[in-house]
Amino acid sequence: MSEAISSPPATAAWTADLGRAVRLFRAFRSEQSDPDRFYRTLAEDSVALVGTYADPRGATVLDVGGGLGYFADAFHRAGATYYLVDSDLDELSDLEEPAAGTVVASGTALPVGDGQVDICFSSNVLEHVADPWRMADELVRVTRPGGTVVLSYTGWWGVHGGHETAPWHLFGGHRAARRYQRRHGRAPKNRYGESLFPITIAGGLRWARQCVEAELVAAFPRYHPRWAYGVLAVPGLREVATWNLVLVLRRR
C-alpha cells in the first residue's frame, strides 16, 4: 500500500529538477578523485535546501557531523552563526584549522542545552551511528520551539549503502569488507558494524512520524528530481531506489 509522502516546495533558490540531479550525480562520481568538488557542490546544495524551510541569515545553526569544513563555509556565506559537533578526530585533523565553534563530541549525547539552536542539520551521519534514532532525538532536543531540523542519510539497501564496499554490501556487510580488503590491500574506511551500520528508509520515516517533540514537514529522496519522488511511497522499492533520505521536521 502506498503512503502519502510530503515533498519540499519549489523555490527559486532550490529546485529539485533533472538538471540539479545530474549535477549532483556528476559531482558524486568524483567523490574519490576530486572530493573538494563533490563536497563543495553538496554543501552549497544542502544550504539552499535548508533555506527553503528556514532562513539561515542570522540563524544559529548546529551541524552534527560535518567535520570537513565545507558546510561551515557554505553556512557562513549564507549569513548563519555556525557551530559544529563531530566525533571523528581523523576528519577534523585533516583541516588546517577547524571552524570556530567546533566541539568534539558524540551526536548521541550533544553537549548543548535544550532548545538552543534555530536550525539543526546533519548530512550523511546517521548510517555511521550504532543508535541512529537516539542521535535523531538529540537533534530535535537541542532545537528551539519553531526551529527546524534537517537530516539526511544513506539507506543500507540502496546502491551506495555500503559506501566504498558497494554494491557487494547487498550480499553481507562483513563479506563486502573482506572483499574490499583482498582487492585493495587495506580495510575500508567505513567498517561494517563499527563505523557503518544497516539503516533503513522505513526506519527513518517511522521515527519522524512518531516523534512527539517535532512535526514531520517533508520527506523525500535527496538526489532525485521531483518527478521521481513517488518511489518513497512504495514499501520495498523505496529501500532500493531512494538512495538517500531527507527528513525535515519543525520543533513543537
N, C-alpha and C positions, 0 to 999 in steps of 0.2 A: 504494500500500500504506500502510495506516495505521501509526502508530508509537505506542508507549506513552509518554504524557506524564505526568509527576508533577505533582500539584497540592498546594496548601497545606492543612494541617489546619484544620478549622473550630474556632474558639475563641470564647469569649465576647467578647473584645475586638475581634476582626476576623473577620467572616463574609462570604463572597462571595455574598450573596443578591441578589435582584432590587431590594430597597429601596436597598441600597448602590449598585448600578449606576445606578439612576435618579437618586440624589442626586449622584453624580459627573458624570453626563451633564448634569444641570441646571447644575451649577457650571461645567462645561466650556463651556457655551453662553454664559456670562457672562465668559469669559476676556478679551475685548477691552473690554467695557463696565464690568466690575467685577472687575479682576484680583485685588484683595485677597480677595474672596470665593473665587474659584477656587483661588488658591494656598494659602490657609489650609485649605480643605477637603482639597485634595490632600496637603498636608503632614501633617495630622492622620491621614488615612487611611494614608499611607505609613509613619508611625511605628508605627501599630497593626499594619500588615502585617509590618514588621521584627520587632516584638515576638512574633510567632508562631514565629520561628526563633531569636531571641537576645534576652535580656533587656537592654534599654538602660540599666537602672538601674545606675549605677556603671561603665558600659562606656565605653571610648574609641571615639568614632565619628568617622570621617573621611568627609565629604561632598564628593564631587568634582563641582563644577558647580552647586551650589545657591545661587547668589550673591544672590538676592533677600532672603534672611533668614528666610523663612517656615519652612524646615526647621530652621534654627537654633533658633527659638523652640519648635517642636514637640519637638525632641530634648531641649532643656533642660528643658522641662516633664516629660519622661519620665525625667529624672534622669541623662542622659548627659553625659559630658565631650565637647564637640563641637568639631571643627576643620573648617575649610572650605578647599578648594583650588579656585580659579576663575581662569580666564584672561580672562574678559570684564570689562574695566575699565569699560565703559559701564554694565553692570548694577550693578557694585559702587559706582559713583559715584552711582547712584540712591538708595542707602541713606544715611540721615542719619549712621549710624555702623555700619560693617561689624562683624559679630560678632567677638568676641575670638577669636584663633586663626585669623584669616583670612590666607591666603597667596595671592598672585597667582602662578600657575604653570600649566604645561600638564598636562592629565590624562594625556598620553602620556609624561611624564617627571616623576613625582611627587617632590617634594623630601622624601621620607620614607624612612627605612630599612626594610629587610626585616622583616616580621613585627611591626610596631609597633602596630597597632590591633586592637581587638576586632571592630568592625563597619565595613565599608567600604560606602558607599552612594552610588549615583548614579542620578538620575532625569532621564530625557529629555535626555541629553547625547550619547550615542554617535552619534546621527544628525547631530550638528554637528561631528564629528571625521573628518578625512580618513582616519585609520588607526584605526578603532574598536576592532579586536581587540588592537592594541598597548595602547590605554588599558585595555581589559578585563584584559589580562595584568598591568598595573600595579596594578589594584585587588586582584588576587589576591596579588601580590608583597608589598604592604605589610600584609596581614592576617596575624595570628599563626596558628600551627597550632591548629586547632579553632575559629578565628574564622569569621565569616560575611560573605559578600559578597552584597549585594542590588543589582542593577542593572536598570533598565528603559529601553526606548527605543521610539520610534515607527517602525514599518516603512514603507518608502517606498511600497509598493503599497496601503497602507490608505487609508481615506477622508481621513485627516489627514496623510498622508505628506509633502505639500508645504507643510504648515503654512498660512500665510495665503494661499498661492497655490493651495491645494487647491480643487476636485478637478482643476484643469487641469494639475497636475503629471503626471497619468497620461498626458498627451499629450506630455510632454517638459518637463524642468525649466527649461531656458532659455526655451522658448516660454511657459511659465506665468509666468516672471518678467517677460518683456516685456509680457504681457497685463496683469499687475498694475500695471506702470509706466504703461501707457496709461490704465488706468481710475482710478488713484489719484494720478497725477502725481508719484509717488515710487517709488523702488526698494523691494522688500520687505525687511523686517528680516533675514529668513533668505535669504541669497543662494546660489542653487544653484551648487555647485562651489566655493564659498568658505567658507560657514558652514552649509551644508546639503547632505548627501550621501545618495545612494540606498543604504540599508542594508536587508537582507532579514531576515525572521524565520528562514528556514532557516540563514542565516549565523550567527545567534546560537546556535541550537540546536547547530549543528556545532561552534562554538568551545567551548561549555560541555561538550559530551560528550567532546571531545578534550583538554580541559585536564588536564595531567598533575599540576599542583600543587593541584588542588581537585576535589571531588566535586560533581556536579550534584545538588542536593536537590530542587528544584522548578522547573517552567517552566509558565507559564500566562498567559492574556490578562489584562492588568491591570484593565480596566474591566468585564469580563464577569461575569455571575452564574455560579456554579459549573456549572450545568447546561449552559452554553454552551461549556465548556472543550474539548469534543470537536473544535471547529474547528481546534485547534492540531495535531491528529493527522493532518490531511489535507493532503498537499502541494498547493500551488497555492491551495486555498481559504484556508489559514492566512495567506497573504501578504495577502489582501484583507480577511479577516474578523477577524484577531487585533487589528489596530489598534495595540496597544501590548503588548510582550512583557516579562514579568518573569522574570528568571533569579535563582535563589538557589543559592549554592554554599557548601560548607564546606571551609575550607582544610585540606589534609592535613598 
